[in-house]
Amino acid sequence: MTESDGSATGGADHGHDDMLTWRAGAERVLTLRERVLDRLDTEECSLDSIAGRTLSEPIVAEADSPPESFATMDGYAIDATESYPLIVHEGDVFPEDTAPAIEAGEAIPIATGAPLPAGANAVLKREEATVEDGELTGTAIEPGTYVYAKASNVAAGETLFASGDRLSPKDAILLGDLGRETVPVKARITAGVLATGTEIHEGRSQDLDSPMLAGLVRSWGGEATYEGSVPDDRDQVVDRIAALADRYDVVITTGGTSVGKKDYVISALEELGDVLFHRVKLRPGKPIAVADLPEHDAVALAIPGKPIGAHAVTTLVARPLFSGDISLPSMSARIDADVELPVEGFAYAIPVTIANDGTLTNDAANRVATPLGQTGSGLSVYDRTFNPSVLSSSTRASRADGFVLTESGLSADESVDVVPYPVVE
């Protein structure tokens, strides 16, 4: 099935005034996330498996961390407000010890990780200390030097994770320090992926979108299942979407979202539920649709069929449903070519490759962004003016390192913000 991007080179726009910006679309999708999460069961998850999981309740510290102050350097535990010399207390304090208190004017040898004795408030590291005839002298230091203070990491009763937080592998560090072996998480959001189009259903064209979309869902912490294809028959499209909506939290369709005679997905969603929006001001990827299917307790994401456009709009607009995140961290680079835009009023996701200009530094000024797809870039699908319709179909454009999201043309040598693909994937 032909997918129109509505670009200057073809396709119908049918007016732009009713379209959302891509960010407004992403924010609407984000509001659906809470409803989806509310329908999910809770399960316990071990810390080695929390990546991408969503907490079902807050995590509150039950105790101080650390439970007592301890030394972070080998040296001498002292009261840093006192003057040298100090009398060296007999013995040493090791991590396994219960530290004896020191009196005014005293110091005691201490090892890294050992509890700080009562009466001490700092550690003079061994390299800065001199002991002669049982007396310690050394560098003047401030209270708190080389001390990991009690409750400075976590205070008992402190809420450290909120319900709905999406966890990453590094969160296992703090959770483990809190004494947790498991945490309560929501069951993974499930998604059924359905390709539309008679040419795909009959095997005349390859389905390039479904594996990519399923992979994105999994990378965002969900569970994705490929549910095959459906031909361009309206009744069959309605029936398949309805059946999948009864089995999955999210139905993701590919193709059939534009305005062609055989593009039935939008009308099917209108029959099955409420289409929250159709099309966003983004190229490539404009003809996305998002629908709430309340009778099925499901959400539908209708993704356009051209693969690069499908990836762009899914990662920008649909991602928040699974990840809870609409941020786009970027890095600065210097664009090495002029890029003109075909139509005003849209955000354009321009794929670029990133290279260092040969210098030893990695400063932004030395980082070069080349528009992949522009003549001379290794993929020649447009000259000076960005062509989202043609580029959206170019599978080689997937070899870009990231994209520049812009609403205005670019001039060679200007600084641009590049969103690396790992940020959105």
C-alpha positions in Angstrom: 0.0 0.0 0.0 1.4 3.4 -0.9 2.1 5.7 2.0 2.0 9.4 1.3 4.1 11.7 3.5 2.3 14.7 2.1 5.6 16.3 1.1 6.1 18.8 -1.6 6.8 16.1 -4.1 3.5 14.3 -3.8 0.5 13.3 -1.6 -2.3 15.3 -0.2 -1.9 17.6 2.8 -5.6 18.2 3.4 -4.7 21.3 5.5 -2.1 21.6 8.2 -4.0 23.8 10.7 -5.6 20.8 12.5 -2.3 19.0 13.0 -0.5 18.8 16.3 3.2 19.4 16.7 5.1 16.2 17.3 5.7 17.3 20.9 2.0 17.9 21.5 1.3 14.5 20.1 3.9 13.0 22.4 2.4 14.7 25.4 -1.0 13.3 24.5 0.5 9.8 24.3 2.2 10.3 27.6 -1.2 11.0 29.3 -2.4 7.6 28.0 0.5 5.9 29.8 -1.1 6.3 33.2 -4.3 4.6 32.1 -2.4 1.7 30.5 -0.3 1.3 33.7 -3.4 1.3 35.9 -4.7 -1.7 34.1 -1.5 -3.8 34.6 -0.9 -6.3 37.4 2.0 -6.0 39.8 4.8 -8.5 40.2 8.1 -8.7 42.0 11.2 -8.3 40.0 14.8 -9.1 41.0 17.4 -6.4 40.8 19.3 -8.0 38.0 16.1 -7.8 35.8 14.8 -4.3 36.5 16.1 -2.6 33.3 13.1 -1.0 31.6 10.6 -2.0 34.3 8.1 0.4 35.9 7.7 0.7 39.7 4.2 0.0 40.9 4.7 1.8 44.3 7.1 4.2 45.9 10.4 3.0 47.4 11.0 4.6 50.9 14.2 4.2 52.8 13.7 2.3 56.0 17.0 3.2 57.5 19.8 5.7 57.3 22.6 5.1 54.8 25.3 4.9 55.8 24.0 3.8 59.2 27.1 5.5 60.8 29.9 7.7 59.7 33.0 6.0 58.3 36.4 6.9 56.9 37.0 7.1 53.1 40.8 7.2 53.4 43.6 5.5 55.3 44.9 7.8 58.0 44.1 9.2 61.4 40.7 10.0 62.8 40.8 13.4 64.5 38.8 16.3 65.7 39.7 18.9 63.0 38.8 21.8 65.2 41.7 21.0 67.5 45.3 22.0 67.1 48.3 19.8 66.5 50.1 18.0 68.0 47.6 15.3 68.9 48.3 12.2 71.0 48.0 9.0 69.0 45.7 6.5 70.6 46.9 2.9 70.7 45.6 0.4 68.3 43.9 0.8 64.8 40.3 0.9 63.7 39.4 -1.4 60.9 36.0 -1.8 59.0 35.0 -4.8 61.1 35.7 -3.0 64.4 33.6 -1.1 66.9 35.5 2.1 67.1 36.5 3.3 70.6 35.8 6.9 71.4 38.7 9.3 71.4 39.2 12.1 73.9 40.0 15.7 73.3 43.5 16.1 71.9 43.7 12.5 70.7 43.9 10.8 67.3 43.6 7.2 66.3 44.8 5.3 63.2 41.9 4.3 60.9 41.5 2.3 57.7 39.3 3.1 54.7 35.7 1.9 55.4 36.2 1.8 59.2 33.6 3.5 61.5 34.5 6.9 62.7 35.1 7.0 66.4 33.0 9.2 68.7 34.9 12.4 69.2 36.3 12.5 65.7 34.9 14.5 62.7 37.6 14.1 60.0 40.4 11.9 58.7 43.9 13.1 58.1 45.2 10.9 55.3 48.4 9.0 56.1 50.4 10.8 53.4 49.9 14.1 55.1 50.6 12.9 58.6 53.8 12.8 60.7 54.1 10.8 64.0 57.0 11.4 66.3 57.2 10.2 69.9 53.5 9.3 69.8 52.4 12.7 68.7 50.6 13.5 65.4 51.1 16.6 63.3 49.9 17.2 59.8 48.0 19.3 57.3 45.2 21.6 58.6 41.9 20.1 57.4 38.2 20.9 57.8 35.6 18.8 59.7 34.1 16.2 57.3 37.4 15.6 55.4 37.5 12.0 54.1 34.4 11.1 56.1 31.2 9.5 54.6 28.8 11.0 57.1 25.9 9.1 58.7 22.6 9.5 56.6 24.4 11.7 54.1 23.5 9.2 51.3 20.0 8.4 52.4 17.9 9.4 55.4 15.3 7.0 56.9 11.8 7.9 55.6 13.1 9.5 52.4 11.2 8.7 49.2 13.8 7.7 46.7 11.7 6.3 43.8 8.1 7.3 42.9 5.4 5.0 41.6 5.6 5.0 37.8 9.4 5.5 37.7 11.0 3.5 34.9 14.1 1.7 36.2 17.5 1.3 34.7 20.4 -1.1 35.6 22.2 1.6 37.7 19.1 1.8 40.0 20.1 -1.6 41.3 23.0 0.1 43.1 20.8 2.2 45.3 18.0 -0.4 45.7 20.6 -2.9 46.8 22.0 -0.5 49.3 18.5 -0.1 50.7 18.4 -3.8 51.4 16.0 -4.7 48.6 16.4 -7.9 46.7 13.2 -7.4 44.7 11.0 -4.5 43.9 7.3 -4.4 42.9 6.9 -3.5 39.3 4.1 -3.3 36.8 3.7 -6.2 34.3 5.3 -5.3 31.0 3.1 -3.4 28.5 2.2 -5.9 25.8 1.9 -4.9 22.1 0.7 -6.8 19.1 2.2 -5.6 15.8 0.1 -5.9 12.7 1.2 -5.1 9.2 -1.5 -3.9 6.8 -1.4 -4.0 3.0 -2.4 -6.6 0.4 1.1 -6.5 -1.1 2.6 -7.5 2.2 -0.1 -10.0 3.0 0.4 -11.8 -0.3 4.2 -11.7 0.0 4.9 -9.3 -2.9 6.5 -6.7 -0.7 8.6 -7.3 2.4 7.4 -6.0 5.7 10.3 -3.8 6.8 8.5 -2.0 9.7 7.3 -4.7 12.0 10.7 -6.1 13.1 11.9 -2.6 13.8 8.7 -1.6 15.7 8.8 -4.8 17.8 12.4 -4.1 18.6 11.7 -0.6 19.8 8.9 -1.8 22.1 11.2 -4.3 23.6 14.0 -1.8 24.1 11.6 0.5 25.9 10.7 -2.3 28.3 7.6 -3.7 26.7 6.7 -7.1 25.2 6.0 -7.2 21.5 4.5 -10.0 19.4 4.3 -10.0 15.6 0.8 -10.9 14.6 1.3 -11.2 10.9 -0.5 -9.1 8.3 -3.9 -8.2 7.0 -5.0 -7.3 3.4 -6.5 -4.1 2.3 -10.1 -5.1 3.2 -11.9 -2.8 5.6 -13.8 -5.5 7.4 -10.7 -7.6 7.9 -8.8 -4.6 9.2 -11.5 -3.8 11.7 -11.8 -7.4 12.9 -8.0 -8.0 13.3 -7.5 -4.7 15.2 -10.4 -5.5 17.5 -9.2 -9.1 18.1 -5.7 -7.8 19.0 -7.1 -5.1 21.2 -8.7 -7.8 23.3 -5.3 -9.6 23.7 -2.8 -6.8 24.1 -2.5 -3.5 25.9 -1.4 -1.8 22.7 -2.1 -2.5 19.1 0.5 -1.2 16.6 -0.4 -1.2 13.0 1.9 -0.4 10.1 0.7 1.2 6.9 -2.8 2.4 5.8 -2.6 5.7 7.7 -2.8 8.1 4.8 -5.6 9.1 2.5 -5.5 6.5 -0.3 -8.5 4.6 -1.4 -7.3 1.4 0.4 -6.0 3.1 3.6 -8.6 1.7 6.0 -6.8 1.9 9.3 -8.0 5.3 10.4 -11.7 4.6 9.7 -11.3 1.2 11.4 -10.0 3.0 14.6 -12.8 5.5 14.4 -15.3 2.6 14.4 -13.5 0.8 17.3 -12.8 3.8 19.6 -11.7 7.4 19.8 -9.0 8.7 17.4 -7.1 11.2 19.6 -5.2 12.7 16.7 -4.2 11.8 13.1 -1.1 13.3 11.6 1.5 15.5 13.3 3.7 18.3 11.9 6.7 16.1 11.4 8.5 15.0 8.3 9.2 12.2 7.6 6.5 10.4 9.5 3.5 12.8 9.4 0.6 10.4 9.1 0.6 8.7 12.5 -2.7 8.2 14.4 -3.3 7.4 18.0 -6.5 6.0 19.3 -8.0 5.0 22.6 -10.1 1.8 22.5 -11.9 1.9 25.8 -14.2 -1.0 25.1 -11.1 -3.2 24.7 -9.0 -1.6 27.4 -6.3 -0.9 24.8 -4.5 1.8 22.9 -3.8 1.8 19.2 -0.8 3.3 17.5 -1.2 3.5 13.7 2.3 4.0 12.2 2.9 5.1 8.6 4.4 2.5 6.3 7.6 4.1 5.0 10.3 2.6 7.3 12.5 5.7 8.0 9.4 7.9 8.6 7.9 5.1 10.7 11.0 5.0 12.9 11.1 8.8 13.2 7.5 9.3 14.3 7.4 6.2 16.5 10.5 7.2 18.5 9.4 10.8 18.8 5.6 10.5 19.4 4.9 6.9 20.4 7.9 6.3 22.7 6.4 8.0 25.8 3.7 5.4 26.0 6.3 2.8 26.9 9.2 4.8 28.3 7.4 7.7 30.0 9.9 10.0 28.5 9.7 12.7 25.9 13.1 14.3 26.4 15.7 14.5 23.6 19.2 14.8 24.9 21.5 16.0 22.1 25.1 16.8 21.3 26.4 19.7 19.4 28.1 19.3 16.0 29.0 21.4 12.9 26.8 20.7 9.9 28.9 20.4 6.8 26.3 21.3 4.1 23.4 23.6 3.5 20.0 22.0 3.9 16.9 23.8 2.6 13.4 22.7 3.7 10.6 22.1 1.3 7.6 23.5 3.3 7.4 25.7 6.3 5.4 24.8 9.4 6.9 21.4 10.0 9.6 19.9 12.1 12.0 17.9 10.0 14.0 15.0 11.3 17.1 15.1 9.1 19.3 11.9 9.5 23.0 12.7 9.8 26.3 10.8 10.2 28.8 12.0 12.8 32.6 12.1 12.3 35.5 13.9 14.0 37.4 16.2 11.7 40.7 14.5 12.4 41.8 16.5 15.4 42.6 14.7 18.7 39.9 16.6 20.6 36.2 15.7 20.7 35.0 19.3 21.0 31.7 20.2 19.4 33.5 22.4 16.9 35.5 19.4 15.6 32.4 17.1 15.4 31.0 17.1 11.9 27.4 16.2 11.0 26.8 15.1 7.4 23.2 14.9 6.2 22.9 11.3 5.1 20.8 11.3 1.9 22.1 14.5 0.4 24.2 14.2 -2.7 27.8 13.5 -1.8 26.9 11.9 1.5 27.1 8.3 0.3 23.4 8.2 -0.2 22.1 10.5 -2.9 18.3 11.0 -2.7 18.2 14.8 -2.6 20.4 17.7 -3.5 20.1 20.9 -1.5 16.4 20.7 -0.5 15.6 17.9 2.0 13.1 15.4 0.5 11.3 13.6 3.3 9.1 11.6 1.0 11.9 9.9 -0.8 14.2 9.6 2.2 11.5 8.0 4.2 11.6 5.0 1.9 15.4 4.8 1.8 16.5 1.9 4.0 20.1 2.9 3.8 19.2 6.1 5.7 19.0 3.8 8.8 22.8 3.9 8.9 22.7 7.4 10.2 24.1 8.1 13.7 21.3 10.4 14.7 19.1 13.2 13.4 18.8 17.0 13.5 15.3 18.1 14.4 14.7 21.5 12.9 12.0 23.8 11.7 14.3 26.0 9.6 16.9 25.4 7.0 20.5 24.8 7.9 23.7 26.5 6.7 27.0 24.9 6.3 29.4 25.3 9.3 26.6 26.3 11.7 26.3 24.5 15.0 23.4 22.0 15.2 22.0 19.8 17.9 22.2 16.1 17.0 19.9 13.6 18.8 21.9 10.3 18.7 19.7 7.3 17.9 20.5 5.5 21.1 18.7 8.3 23.0 15.4 7.4 21.4 15.9 3.7 21.0 
